[in-house]
Amino acid sequence: MDGDHGLAVASRHGLGAIADETAAIASLAAVVDKDGVYPAASMQRLGAAGAFGLHLAAHSLLPRPSLAGAVDAMASVSAECMSTGFCVWCQDSAGWYLEQSDNLALREKLQPAVASGAVMAGTGLSNPAKAMMGTEAFRLRGKRVAGGYMVSGILPWVSNLGEGHWFGTIFEDADDAKHHVMAMIKIGQPGVSIKQNANFIALEGTGTFSVLFARAFISDDQLLADPLGDMMARIQPGFILLQTGMGLGIIDAAISLMREADVTQGHCNHHLDLRAHAAEDYAAGLHARIGQLAATPLERSRRYLRDVMQARLDVSQFCLTAMQSAMLHWGACGYLEGSPVHRRLREAWFVAIITPSIRHLKSEIAALAEA
Ligand SMILES: Cc1cc2nc3c(=O)[nH]c(=O)nc-3n(C[C@H](O)[C@H](O)[C@H](O)COP(=O)(O)OP(=O)(O)OC[C@H]3O[C@@H](n4cnc5c(N)ncnc54)[C@H](O)[C@@H]3O)c2cc1C
């Protein structure tokens, strides 16, 4: 793993196509946000440009696979449109699960398509993560049958989905609550369907659906880990660190918004608590911490995990603080329906509530400190 930073590294290695695509995403942000249009073409082009493989050994266009590179690519996308940035995170996470799986046949079959964006993919780990923490019951249960499992249940919200898309999740063995199994699921395979049952205040264009499992046969060749074993420990730091790309992108956007506001309203903004230069200094510190943590995503120490969660928490909290300040810099112009400030504020709240949410992270950090 390389701790160096993504787009800077990418442009040194001639990966300007990722940066070019990122610029194109800006023009679609309002449509994705307001009309809930899934950015399929942007995702395919980002995939083709190599954005989803930067952290994967067999697919990285960088000299070494770099989780920090993936974080930075996601941050650049999120600075323009965080809905698209979240779809990138979903895609990156699915690639990461395949990277850590011992099922080499499944990795060989699916990872190239996920890395190149030929197949879209996501992750349904919110419920399993909380179930394993003991705060929710598993929503998916599987019964062992010849050649696989029969799985039933409903996952309320999984993103970056559509017909033929894949996602990773974990179910509990119906006959043994201590036995958990992680698998890649294809939307549209017999027994697996999606339903849109909610409207959100943002992130409407992220292909977010309920996933219904009605005695769905999940074959052994779809299993990422059975039993789950240490798979969760292997994927967790990478999964959490990748999410910081969304938050860092919003923070960058907030700093730009503060600067833009100052062009015409600078004379009124002098005494605000958080100004662009201070936000930039704090963001640079976060970026450096994340780059360092992202260099060793397979580390297992309690201290490391706590640092990863703290970094993710700090990004979430600073995302809110920075966007709040951007709103104050813009005043009533930011309060207009459809203003960039309005969209970024709603996006920043998402960073704070997506699993692990701020309250979830605080519980986990407290538990790690006590143990
Ligand atoms: C737009 C959108 C897209 C999403 N996309 C995905 C996706 O792609 N994949 C996915 O897996 N999920 C996705 N989610 C789900 C998301 O990650 C959260 O799981 C979901 O929003 C539920 O969060 P929550 O606020 O209810 O709980 P959280 O804040 O995540 O967790 C709180 C948990 O703690 C428990 N709890 C509360 N108080 C206490 C207490 N005092 N002691 C112990 N436990 C307590 C609650 O029962 C709950 O389980 C998405 C959600 C949205 C809104």
The ligand as an ORCA input file, in Angstrom:
! r2SCAN-3c Opt
* xyz 0 1
  C     -29.307      7.740      1.392
  C     -28.870      6.545      2.175
  C     -28.076      5.582      1.569
  C     -27.676      4.454      2.294
  N     -26.898      3.520      1.665
  C     -26.495      2.436      2.343
  C     -25.676      1.443      1.707
  O     -25.276      1.552      0.538
  N     -25.351      0.348      2.406
  C     -25.760      0.157      3.678
  O     -25.428     -0.872      4.272
  N     -26.495      1.091      4.331
  C     -26.879      2.210      3.682
  N     -27.642      3.150      4.331
  C     -28.024      2.915      5.733
  C     -27.204      3.759      6.716
  O     -25.838      3.419      6.677
  C     -27.698      3.560      8.163
  O     -27.573      2.249      8.564
  C     -29.116      3.898      8.261
  O     -29.250      5.198      7.796
  C     -29.652      3.724      9.695
  O     -28.995      4.587     10.508
  P     -29.568      4.954     11.932
  O     -29.469      6.418     12.062
  O     -30.890      4.344     12.172
  O     -28.606      4.224     12.890
  P     -27.069      4.482     13.159
  O     -26.770      5.837     13.661
  O     -26.264      3.955     12.020
  O     -26.815      3.471     14.302
  C     -27.404      3.595     15.531
  C     -27.577      2.182     16.032
  O     -27.374      2.166     17.378
  C     -28.519      1.617     18.026
  N     -28.614      2.402     19.235
  C     -29.174      3.577     19.379
  N     -29.033      4.002     20.647
  C     -28.320      3.076     21.291
  C     -27.824      2.945     22.623
  N     -28.002      3.885     23.540
  N     -27.128      1.862     22.946
  C     -26.916      0.919     22.027
  N     -27.356      0.997     20.760
  C     -28.054      2.048     20.407
  C     -29.679      1.751     17.083
  O     -30.594      0.675     17.243
  C     -28.965      1.644     15.753
  O     -28.821      0.313     15.416
  C     -28.060      4.289      3.649
  C     -28.850      5.275      4.258
  C     -29.244      6.387      3.537
  C     -30.063      7.418      4.237
*
